[in-house]
Amino acid sequence: MKNMDQIQKLSILHCVYQTIASADGSIEEARDNGAIEFALSELGLEFYSWNSAVQMHPNDCFIHISNLSINDKQLFRALLLKIATMGGNELFRINCAQHIIQLANSHV
C-alpha cells in the first residue's frame, strides 16, 4: 500500500475514518488511536495526513479507490476489515466497512 499514489492513500484513510465514525458516531482518541496509527503505518503516511484525509469528499474517495488495481483493492478491503476489529463495536464496524467497500466498488 505504501507504493500507491498519495491521493489513493488519503482516500483509503478517509474510508478508515468513515468506518470508525459511522459505527461509533465520532473518533475517540483513547479508543481509536491504535487503529488510526495502524492504518497510517500500513499506508506509509504521517499523522498530519489524517486531517487532509478526513476533509476529503467521500464520493471522490470512492472514485479513487474504485480505480485501484485488483490487488490493491484486496489490500484496501483487508485493511478496512482489520480496522473494524479494533476499538470495539466490532459487528457494527464490520457492517460499515463492508458497506464502504461496496460503495468504493472494491468488492473483489
C-alpha distances in whole Angstrom, upper triangle without the diagonal:
4,5,6,9,10,12,9,8,11,12,10,11,15,14,14,17,19,18,20,23,24,24,26,27,26,23,25,24,26,24,21,20,18,16,15,15,12,10,10,10,7,5,8,10,14,16,18,15,16,19,18,16,19,21,19,21,20,21,19,16,16,17,14,12,15,14,11,11,12,10,7,10,10,7,8,12,11,10,13,15,14,15,18,20,19,22,25,26,24,25,25,22,21,23,21,18,19,21,18,16,19,20,16,18,15,17,17
4,6,8,9,12,10,8,11,13,12,12,16,16,16,18,21,21,22,24,26,26,28,29,27,24,26,24,26,25,22,20,19,17,15,14,13,11,10,9,7,5,5,8,12,15,16,14,15,19,17,16,19,21,20,22,21,22,20,17,19,19,16,14,17,16,13,14,16,13,10,13,14,11,12,15,15,13,16,18,17,17,20,22,21,24,27,28,26,28,28,24,24,26,24,21,23,24,21,20,23,23,19,21,18,21,20
4,7,9,11,10,9,13,14,13,15,18,18,18,21,23,23,24,27,28,29,31,31,29,27,29,28,30,29,25,24,22,21,19,18,17,14,13,13,11,8,8,11,15,18,19,16,18,21,19,17,21,22,20,23,22,23,20,17,19,18,15,14,17,15,12,12,15,12,10,13,15,12,13,17,17,15,18,21,20,20,23,25,25,27,30,31,29,31,30,27,26,28,26,23,24,25,22,20,23,23,20,21,18,21,20
4,6,8,6,6,10,11,10,12,15,15,16,19,20,21,22,24,25,27,29,29,27,25,28,27,29,28,24,23,22,20,18,18,17,14,13,13,11,8,10,11,15,17,18,15,16,19,16,15,18,20,17,19,18,19,16,14,15,15,11,11,13,11,9,10,13,11,8,11,13,11,11,15,16,14,16,19,19,19,22,24,24,26,29,30,28,29,28,25,24,26,24,20,22,23,19,18,20,20,16,18,15,19,18
4,6,5,6,9,10,11,13,14,16,17,19,20,21,23,24,26,28,29,29,27,26,28,27,30,29,25,24,24,21,19,19,19,15,14,15,14,10,11,11,15,17,17,13,16,17,15,13,17,18,15,17,17,17,14,13,14,14,10,11,13,11,10,12,15,14,11,14,16,14,13,17,18,17,18,21,22,21,24,26,26,28,31,31,30,31,30,26,26,27,25,22,23,24,20,19,21,20,17,18,17,20,20
4,5,5,6,9,10,10,12,14,15,16,18,20,21,22,24,26,27,27,25,23,25,25,27,27,23,21,22,20,17,17,17,14,12,14,13,9,10,9,12,14,13,10,12,14,11,10,14,15,13,15,16,17,14,12,14,14,10,12,15,13,12,15,18,17,14,15,18,16,14,18,19,17,18,21,21,20,23,25,24,26,29,30,29,30,29,25,25,27,24,21,23,23,20,19,22,20,17,19,18,22,22
4,5,5,6,9,10,10,12,14,15,16,18,20,21,22,24,26,25,23,22,25,25,27,27,23,22,23,20,17,18,18,15,14,16,15,11,13,11,14,15,14,11,12,13,10,9,12,12,10,12,12,13,10,8,11,11,7,9,12,11,11,14,17,17,14,15,18,16,14,17,19,17,17,21,21,20,22,25,25,26,29,29,28,29,27,24,24,25,22,20,21,21,17,17,19,17,14,17,16,20,21
4,5,5,6,9,10,11,12,14,15,17,19,20,21,23,24,24,23,22,25,24,27,26,22,21,21,19,16,17,17,13,13,15,13,10,12,12,15,16,16,12,13,15,12,10,13,14,11,13,12,13,10,8,9,9,6,6,10,9,8,11,14,14,10,11,14,12,10,14,15,14,14,18,18,17,20,23,22,24,27,27,25,26,25,22,21,22,20,17,18,18,15,14,17,15,12,14,13,16,17
4,5,5,6,9,10,11,12,14,15,17,18,20,21,23,23,21,19,22,21,24,23,19,18,18,15,13,14,13,10,9,11,10,6,9,8,11,13,13,9,11,13,11,9,12,14,12,14,13,15,12,9,12,13,9,9,13,12,11,13,15,14,11,12,14,12,10,13,14,12,13,16,16,15,18,20,20,22,24,25,24,25,24,20,20,22,19,16,18,19,15,15,18,17,14,16,15,18,19
4,5,5,6,9,10,10,12,14,15,16,18,20,21,21,19,17,20,20,22,21,18,17,18,15,12,14,14,11,10,13,12,9,11,9,11,11,11,7,8,10,7,5,8,10,8,11,11,13,11,8,11,12,9,10,14,14,13,16,18,18,14,14,17,14,12,15,16,14,14,17,17,16,18,21,20,21,24,24,23,25,23,20,21,22,18,16,19,19,15,15,18,16,14,17,16,19,21
4,5,5,6,9,10,10,12,15,15,16,18,20,20,18,17,21,21,24,22,18,18,19,16,14,16,16,12,12,15,14,11,13,12,14,15,14,11,10,12,10,6,9,10,8,9,8,10,8,4,7,9,7,7,10,11,11,14,16,16,13,12,15,13,10,13,15,13,12,16,17,15,17,20,20,21,23,23,22,23,21,18,19,19,16,14,16,15,12,12,15,13,10,13,13,16,18
4,5,5,6,9,10,11,13,14,15,17,19,19,18,16,19,19,22,20,16,16,16,13,12,14,13,9,10,12,11,9,12,11,14,14,15,11,11,13,12,8,10,13,11,12,10,12,11,7,9,11,9,7,11,12,11,14,15,14,11,10,12,10,7,10,11,9,9,12,13,12,14,17,17,18,20,21,19,20,19,16,16,17,14,11,14,14,10,10,13,12,10,13,11,14,16
4,5,5,6,9,10,11,12,14,16,17,17,15,13,16,16,19,17,13,13,14,11,8,11,11,7,8,11,10,8,11,9,11,11,12,9,7,10,9,6,8,11,10,12,11,14,13,9,11,14,12,11,14,16,14,17,18,17,14,14,15,13,10,12,13,10,9,13,13,11,13,16,15,16,19,19,19,20,19,15,16,18,15,12,15,16,12,13,16,15,13,16,15,17,19
4,5,5,6,9,10,10,12,14,15,15,13,12,16,16,19,18,14,15,16,13,11,13,14,10,11,14,14,12,15,13,14,13,13,10,8,9,9,5,5,8,7,9,7,11,10,7,10,12,11,11,14,16,15,18,20,19,16,15,17,15,12,13,15,12,11,14,15,12,14,17,16,17,19,19,19,20,18,15,16,17,13,12,15,14,11,12,15,13,12,15,15,17,20
4,5,5,6,9,10,10,12,14,14,14,13,16,17,20,17,14,15,16,12,11,14,14,10,12,15,14,13,16,15,16,16,16,13,11,13,12,9,9,11,10,10,8,10,11,8,8,12,11,10,12,15,14,17,17,18,14,13,14,13,9,10,12,10,8,11,13,10,11,15,15,16,17,17,16,17,15,12,13,13,10,8,11,11,7,9,12,10,9,13,12,14,17
4,5,5,6,9,10,11,12,13,12,11,14,14,16,14,11,12,12,9,8,11,10,8,10,13,12,11,14,13,15,13,15,13,10,12,13,9,9,13,12,14,11,14,15,11,12,15,14,12,15,18,16,19,19,18,15,14,15,13,10,11,11,8,6,10,10,7,9,12,11,12,14,15,14,15,14,10,11,13,10,8,12,12,9,11,14,13,12,16,14,16,18
4,5,5,6,8,10,11,11,9,8,11,12,15,13,10,11,13,10,8,12,12,10,11,15,15,14,16,14,15,13,14,12,9,10,11,8,7,10,11,12,10,14,14,12,13,17,16,15,18,20,19,22,22,22,19,17,18,17,13,14,15,12,10,13,13,10,11,14,13,13,15,15,15,16,14,11,13,14,11,10,14,14,11,13,16,15,14,18,17,19,22
4,5,5,5,8,10,10,9,10,13,15,17,15,12,14,16,13,12,15,15,13,15,18,17,16,19,18,19,17,17,15,12,13,14,10,8,11,11,11,9,12,13,11,11,15,15,14,16,19,19,22,22,22,19,17,18,17,14,14,15,13,10,12,14,11,11,14,14,14,15,14,14,15,12,10,12,12,8,8,11,10,8,11,13,12,12,16,16,17,20
4,6,5,6,9,10,10,10,13,15,17,14,11,14,14,11,11,15,14,12,15,17,16,16,19,18,20,18,19,17,14,16,17,13,12,15,14,15,12,15,16,13,13,17,17,15,17,20,19,22,21,21,18,16,17,16,12,12,13,11,7,9,11,8,7,11,11,11,12,11,11,12,9,6,8,9,5,5,9,9,7,10,13,12,13,16,15,16,19
4,6,5,6,8,7,7,9,11,13,10,8,11,12,9,9,13,13,12,14,17,17,17,20,18,19,16,18,17,13,15,16,14,12,15,16,16,14,17,19,16,16,20,20,18,20,23,22,25,24,24,21,19,19,18,15,15,15,13,10,11,12,8,7,10,9,9,10,9,10,12,10,7,10,11,8,9,12,12,11,14,16,16,16,19,19,19,22
4,5,5,5,4,6,9,12,14,12,10,13,14,12,12,15,16,15,16,20,20,19,22,20,20,17,18,17,13,14,16,13,11,13,14,15,13,16,18,16,17,20,20,19,21,24,24,27,26,26,23,21,22,21,18,17,18,16,13,14,15,12,11,14,13,11,12,11,13,14,11,9,12,13,9,11,14,13,12,15,17,16,17,20,20,21,24
4,6,6,7,9,12,15,17,14,13,16,17,15,15,18,19,17,19,22,21,21,24,22,23,21,22,20,16,17,18,15,13,15,16,15,12,15,18,16,16,19,20,19,20,24,23,26,26,26,23,21,22,21,18,17,18,16,13,14,16,13,11,14,14,13,13,11,12,12,9,8,11,10,7,9,12,11,10,14,15,14,16,18,19,19,23
4,6,8,10,12,15,16,13,12,15,16,14,15,18,18,17,20,22,22,22,25,24,24,22,23,22,18,19,21,18,16,18,19,19,16,19,21,19,18,22,23,21,22,26,25,27,27,26,24,22,22,21,18,17,18,16,13,13,14,12,9,12,12,11,10,7,9,9,6,5,9,8,6,9,12,11,12,15,16,16,18,20,20,20,23
4,6,7,9,12,13,10,10,14,15,13,14,18,18,18,20,22,23,23,26,24,24,21,22,22,18,19,21,18,16,18,20,20,18,21,23,21,21,25,25,23,25,28,28,30,30,29,27,25,25,24,21,20,20,18,15,15,16,13,11,13,12,10,9,7,10,11,8,8,12,12,10,12,15,15,15,18,20,19,21,23,23,23,26
4,7,9,13,15,13,12,15,17,16,16,19,20,19,21,24,24,24,26,24,24,21,22,21,17,17,20,17,14,16,18,18,16,19,22,20,20,24,25,23,25,29,28,31,31,31,28,26,27,25,22,22,22,20,17,18,19,16,14,16,15,13,13,11,14,15,11,11,15,14,12,14,17,16,16,19,20,19,21,24,24,25,28
4,6,10,12,11,10,12,15,14,13,16,18,17,18,21,22,22,24,22,21,18,18,18,14,14,17,15,12,14,16,17,16,20,21,19,20,24,24,23,25,28,28,31,31,30,27,26,26,25,22,21,22,19,17,18,18,15,14,16,15,12,13,12,15,17,14,12,16,16,13,15,18,18,16,20,22,20,21,25,25,25,29
4,6,9,8,6,9,12,11,10,13,15,14,15,18,19,19,21,19,18,15,16,16,12,12,15,14,11,14,16,18,17,20,21,19,21,24,23,22,25,28,27,29,30,29,26,25,25,23,20,21,21,18,15,17,17,13,13,15,13,10,12,13,15,17,15,13,16,17,14,15,19,19,17,20,22,21,22,25,24,25,28
4,6,5,6,8,11,11,11,13,15,16,16,19,21,21,22,20,19,15,17,18,14,15,18,17,14,17,20,21,20,24,25,23,24,28,27,26,29,31,30,32,32,31,28,27,27,25,23,23,22,19,18,19,18,14,14,15,12,9,11,13,15,18,16,14,18,19,17,18,21,22,20,23,25,25,25,28,27,28,31
4,6,5,5,9,10,9,11,14,14,15,17,19,20,20,18,16,13,15,16,13,14,17,17,15,18,20,23,22,26,26,23,25,29,27,26,29,31,30,32,33,31,28,28,28,25,23,24,23,19,18,20,18,15,16,16,13,10,13,15,17,20,19,17,20,22,19,20,23,24,22,24,27,27,26,30,28,30,32
4,6,6,8,10,11,12,14,16,16,18,20,21,22,20,19,15,18,19,16,18,21,20,18,21,24,26,25,29,29,26,28,31,30,29,32,34,32,34,34,32,30,29,29,26,24,25,23,20,19,20,18,15,16,15,12,9,12,14,16,20,19,17,20,22,21,21,24,25,24,26,29,29,28,32,30,31,33
4,6,7,8,10,12,13,14,16,17,19,20,22,20,19,16,19,19,16,18,21,19,18,21,23,25,23,27,28,25,26,29,28,26,29,32,30,32,32,30,27,27,26,24,22,22,20,18,16,17,15,12,12,12,9,5,8,11,12,16,15,13,16,19,17,17,21,22,21,23,26,26,26,29,27,28,30
4,5,5,6,9,10,11,12,14,16,17,18,17,16,13,16,16,13,15,18,16,14,18,20,22,20,24,24,21,22,26,25,23,26,28,26,28,28,27,24,23,23,21,19,19,18,15,14,15,13,9,10,11,8,6,9,11,12,16,15,12,15,17,15,15,19,20,18,20,23,23,23,26,24,25,27
4,5,5,6,8,10,10,12,14,15,16,14,13,10,13,14,11,14,17,15,15,18,20,22,21,25,25,22,24,27,25,23,27,28,26,29,29,27,24,24,24,21,19,20,19,15,15,16,14,11,13,13,10,9,12,15,16,19,18,15,18,20,18,18,21,22,21,22,25,25,24,27,25,27,28
4,5,5,6,9,10,11,12,14,15,14,14,12,16,16,13,16,19,17,17,21,22,24,23,26,26,23,24,27,25,23,27,28,26,27,27,25,23,23,22,19,18,18,16,13,14,15,12,9,12,11,8,8,12,15,14,18,18,15,17,20,18,17,21,22,21,21,25,25,24,27,25,25,27
4,6,5,6,9,10,11,12,14,14,14,12,15,15,12,15,17,15,15,19,19,21,20,23,23,19,21,24,22,20,23,25,22,24,24,22,19,19,19,16,14,15,13,10,10,11,9,6,9,9,6,7,11,13,12,16,16,12,14,17,15,13,17,19,17,18,21,21,20,23,21,22,23
4,5,5,6,9,10,11,12,11,11,9,12,11,8,12,14,12,12,15,16,19,18,21,21,17,19,22,20,19,22,23,21,24,24,22,19,19,19,16,14,16,15,11,11,13,11,8,11,12,10,10,14,16,15,18,18,14,16,18,16,15,18,19,17,18,21,21,20,23,21,22,24
4,5,5,6,9,10,10,9,9,8,11,11,10,13,15,14,14,18,19,22,21,24,23,20,22,24,22,20,24,25,23,24,25,23,20,20,20,17,16,17,16,12,13,15,13,10,14,14,11,12,16,18,18,21,21,17,19,22,20,18,21,23,20,21,24,24,22,25,23,24,26
4,5,5,6,9,10,10,11,11,14,13,12,16,17,15,16,20,20,22,21,24,23,20,21,24,21,19,22,23,21,22,22,20,17,18,17,14,13,15,13,9,11,12,10,8,12,12,10,12,15,18,16,20,20,16,17,20,18,16,19,21,19,19,22,23,21,23,21,22,23
4,5,5,6,8,8,10,10,13,11,10,14,14,12,13,17,17,19,17,20,19,16,17,20,17,15,19,20,17,19,19,17,14,15,15,11,10,12,11,7,9,11,9,8,11,13,11,13,16,18,17,19,19,15,16,18,16,14,17,18,16,16,20,20,18,20,18,19,20
4,6,5,6,5,6,7,10,8,8,12,13,11,13,16,16,19,18,21,20,16,18,20,18,16,20,21,18,20,21,19,16,17,17,14,13,15,14,11,12,15,13,11,15,16,14,16,19,21,20,23,22,18,19,22,20,17,20,21,18,19,22,22,20,22,20,22,23
4,5,5,6,8,9,12,11,12,16,16,15,17,20,20,23,22,24,23,19,21,23,20,18,22,22,19,20,21,19,16,18,17,14,14,16,14,11,14,16,13,12,16,17,15,17,20,23,21,24,24,20,21,24,22,19,22,24,21,20,24,24,22,24,21,23,24
4,6,8,11,12,15,13,13,17,17,15,17,20,19,22,20,23,21,18,19,21,18,16,19,19,16,17,18,15,12,14,14,10,10,13,11,8,11,13,11,11,15,16,15,17,20,22,20,23,23,19,19,22,20,17,19,21,19,18,21,22,19,21,18,20,20
4,5,9,11,13,10,11,15,14,12,15,18,17,19,18,20,18,15,17,18,15,14,17,17,14,16,17,15,11,13,14,10,10,13,13,10,12,15,14,13,16,18,17,19,22,24,22,24,24,20,20,23,20,17,20,21,18,17,21,21,18,20,17,20,20
4,7,10,12,10,12,15,15,14,17,19,18,21,21,23,21,18,20,21,18,17,20,20,17,18,20,17,14,17,17,14,14,17,16,13,16,18,17,16,20,21,19,21,25,26,25,27,27,23,24,26,24,21,23,25,22,21,24,24,21,23,21,23,24
4,7,8,6,9,12,11,11,14,16,16,19,19,21,19,16,19,20,17,17,20,20,18,20,22,20,16,18,19,16,15,18,18,14,16,19,18,16,19,21,19,21,24,26,25,27,27,23,24,26,23,21,24,24,21,21,25,24,21,24,22,24,25
4,6,6,8,11,11,11,14,16,17,20,21,23,21,19,22,23,20,20,24,23,22,24,25,23,20,22,23,19,18,21,21,17,18,21,19,17,21,22,20,21,24,26,26,29,28,24,25,28,25,23,26,27,23,24,27,26,24,27,25,27,28
4,5,6,8,10,10,12,14,16,19,20,23,21,19,22,23,21,21,24,25,23,26,27,25,22,23,24,20,19,21,21,17,18,21,19,16,19,21,18,18,22,24,24,27,26,22,24,26,23,22,25,26,22,23,27,26,24,27,25,28,29
4,5,6,7,9,11,12,14,18,19,22,20,18,21,23,20,21,25,25,24,26,28,27,23,24,26,22,21,23,23,20,20,23,22,19,22,24,21,21,25,26,26,29,28,24,26,28,25,23,27,27,23,25,28,26,24,27,26,29,31
4,6,5,6,9,10,11,15,16,19,17,14,18,19,17,17,21,21,20,23,25,23,20,21,22,19,17,20,21,17,17,21,20,17,20,22,20,21,24,25,25,27,26,22,24,25,22,21,24,24,20,21,24,23,20,24,23,26,27
4,5,5,6,9,10,14,14,17,16,14,17,19,17,17,21,21,20,23,25,24,20,20,22,19,17,19,20,16,16,19,18,15,17,20,18,18,21,22,22,24,23,19,21,23,19,18,21,21,18,20,23,21,19,23,22,24,26
4,5,5,6,9,12,14,17,16,14,18,20,18,19,22,23,22,26,27,27,23,23,25,22,20,22,23,19,18,22,21,18,20,23,20,20,23,24,24,26,24,21,23,24,21,20,23,23,19,21,24,22,21,24,24,27,29
4,6,5,7,10,12,15,13,12,16,17,15,16,20,20,20,23,25,25,21,21,24,21,19,21,22,19,19,22,22,19,21,24,22,22,25,26,26,28,25,22,24,25,21,20,23,22,19,21,23,21,19,23,22,25,27
4,5,5,9,10,13,11,9,12,14,13,13,17,17,17,21,22,22,18,18,20,18,15,18,19,16,15,19,19,16,18,21,20,20,22,23,23,24,22,19,21,21,18,17,20,19,15,17,19,17,15,19,19,22,24
4,6,8,9,13,12,10,13,16,15,15,18,20,20,23,25,24,21,20,22,20,17,19,20,17,15,19,19,16,17,20,19,19,21,21,21,23,20,17,20,20,16,16,19,18,15,17,19,17,16,20,20,22,25
4,7,9,12,11,11,14,16,15,16,19,20,21,24,26,26,23,22,24,23,19,21,23,20,19,22,23,20,21,24,23,22,24,24,25,26,23,21,23,23,19,19,22,20,17,19,21,18,17,21,22,24,27
4,6,9,7,7,11,12,11,13,16,17,18,21,23,24,20,19,22,21,17,19,22,19,17,21,22,19,21,24,23,23,25,25,25,26,23,21,22,22,18,18,20,18,15,17,19,15,14,18,19,22,24
4,6,5,7,9,10,11,13,15,16,18,21,23,24,21,19,22,22,18,20,22,20,18,21,23,21,21,25,24,25,26,25,25,26,23,20,22,21,17,17,19,17,14,16,17,13,13,16,18,21,23
4,5,5,6,9,10,11,12,15,16,19,21,22,19,17,19,19,15,16,19,17,15,18,20,18,18,22,22,22,24,22,22,22,19,17,18,17,14,14,15,13,10,12,13,10,9,13,15,17,20
4,5,5,6,9,10,11,13,15,18,20,21,19,16,20,20,16,17,21,19,17,20,22,21,21,24,25,26,27,25,25,24,22,20,20,19,16,15,16,13,11,12,12,9,8,11,14,16,19
4,5,5,6,9,10,11,13,17,19,20,17,16,19,19,16,18,21,19,18,21,23,21,22,26,26,27,28,27,26,27,24,22,22,21,18,17,18,16,13,14,15,11,10,13,14,18,20
4,5,5,6,9,10,11,15,17,18,14,13,16,16,12,14,17,15,14,17,19,18,19,22,22,23,25,24,23,24,21,19,19,19,16,14,15,14,10,11,13,10,8,11,12,15,18
4,5,5,6,9,10,14,15,16,14,11,15,15,12,13,16,15,13,16,19,18,18,22,22,24,25,24,23,22,20,18,18,17,14,13,13,11,8,9,9,7,4,8,9,12,15
4,5,5,7,9,13,14,16,14,12,16,16,14,15,18,18,17,20,22,21,22,25,26,27,29,28,26,26,24,22,21,20,18,16,16,15,12,12,12,9,7,8,10,14,16
4,6,5,7,11,13,15,12,11,14,14,12,14,17,16,16,19,21,20,21,24,25,27,28,28,26,27,25,22,22,21,19,17,17,16,13,12,14,12,8,10,11,14,16
4,5,5,9,10,12,9,7,11,11,8,10,14,13,12,15,17,17,18,21,22,24,26,25,23,24,22,19,18,19,16,14,14,14,10,9,11,10,6,8,7,11,12
4,6,8,9,12,10,8,11,13,10,12,15,15,15,17,19,19,20,23,25,27,28,27,25,25,23,21,20,19,17,15,14,14,11,9,10,9,5,5,6,10,11
4,7,9,11,9,9,12,13,12,14,17,17,17,20,22,22,23,26,27,29,31,30,28,28,27,24,23,23,21,18,18,17,15,13,13,13,9,9,9,12,13
4,6,8,6,6,9,10,9,11,14,14,15,17,19,19,21,24,25,27,29,29,26,27,26,23,21,22,20,17,17,17,15,12,14,14,10,10,8,12,11
4,5,5,6,9,10,10,12,14,15,16,18,20,21,22,25,26,29,31,30,28,28,28,25,23,23,22,19,18,19,17,14,15,16,13,12,9,12,10
4,5,5,6,9,10,10,12,14,15,17,18,20,21,23,25,28,29,29,26,26,26,23,21,22,21,18,17,18,16,13,14,16,12,11,8,9,7
4,5,5,6,9,10,11,12,14,16,17,18,20,22,23,27,28,28,25,25,26,23,21,22,22,18,17,19,17,14,16,18,14,13,10,11,9
4,5,5,6,9,10,10,12,14,15,16,18,20,21,24,26,26,24,24,24,21,19,21,20,16,16,18,15,12,15,16,12,12,9,11,10
4,5,5,6,9,10,11,12,14,15,16,19,20,23,25,24,22,22,22,19,17,18,17,13,13,14,12,9,11,12,9,9,5,8,7
4,5,5,6,9,10,11,12,14,15,17,19,22,23,23,20,20,21,18,16,17,17,13,12,15,13,10,12,15,12,11,8,8,7
4,5,5,6,9,10,10,12,14,16,17,20,22,22,19,20,21,18,16,18,17,13,14,16,14,11,14,16,13,14,10,11,10
4,5,5,6,9,10,11,12,15,16,19,20,20,18,19,18,15,14,15,14,10,11,13,11,8,12,13,10,11,8,10,10
4,5,5,6,9,10,11,13,15,18,19,18,16,16,16,13,11,12,12,8,8,11,9,7,10,12,10,11,7,7,9
4,6,5,6,9,10,11,13,16,18,18,15,16,16,13,11,14,14,10,10,14,12,10,13,15,14,14,11,11,11
4,5,5,6,9,10,11,14,16,17,14,16,16,12,11,14,13,10,11,14,12,11,14,16,14,15,12,13,14
4,5,5,6,9,10,13,14,14,12,13,13,9,8,11,9,6,8,11,9,8,12,13,12,14,11,12,14
4,5,5,7,9,12,13,13,10,10,11,8,6,9,9,6,8,11,10,9,13,15,14,15,13,12,14
4,5,5,7,11,12,13,10,12,13,10,9,12,12,9,11,15,14,13,16,18,17,18,16,15,16
4,5,5,8,10,11,9,12,12,8,9,12,11,9,12,14,13,13,16,17,17,19,16,17,18
4,6,8,8,8,6,8,8,5,5,9,8,7,10,12,12,12,15,16,16,18,16,16,18
4,7,7,8,5,8,10,7,7,11,12,10,12,15,15,15,18,20,20,22,19,18,20
4,6,9,7,11,12,9,10,14,13,12,15,17,17,17,21,22,21,23,21,21,23
4,7,8,11,11,9,12,15,14,14,17,19,18,19,22,23,23,26,24,24,26
4,5,9,9,8,11,13,13,14,16,18,18,20,22,23,24,26,24,24,26
4,6,6,6,9,10,11,12,14,16,17,18,20,21,22,24,23,22,25
4,6,5,6,9,10,10,12,14,15,16,18,20,21,22,21,20,22
4,5,5,6,9,10,11,13,14,15,17,19,20,21,20,18,21
4,5,5,6,9,10,11,12,14,15,17,18,20,19,18,21
4,5,5,6,9,10,10,12,14,15,16,18,17,17,19
4,5,5,6,9,10,10,12,14,15,16,15,14,16
4,5,5,6,9,10,11,12,14,15,15,13,17
4,5,5,6,9,10,11,12,14,14,14,17
4,5,5,6,9,10,11,12,11,11,14
4,5,5,6,9,10,11,10,8,12
4,5,5,6,9,10,10,10,13
4,5,5,6,9,9,10,13
4,6,5,6,5,6,9
4,5,5,6,6,10
4,5,8,9,12
4,5,8,11
4,6,8
4,6
4
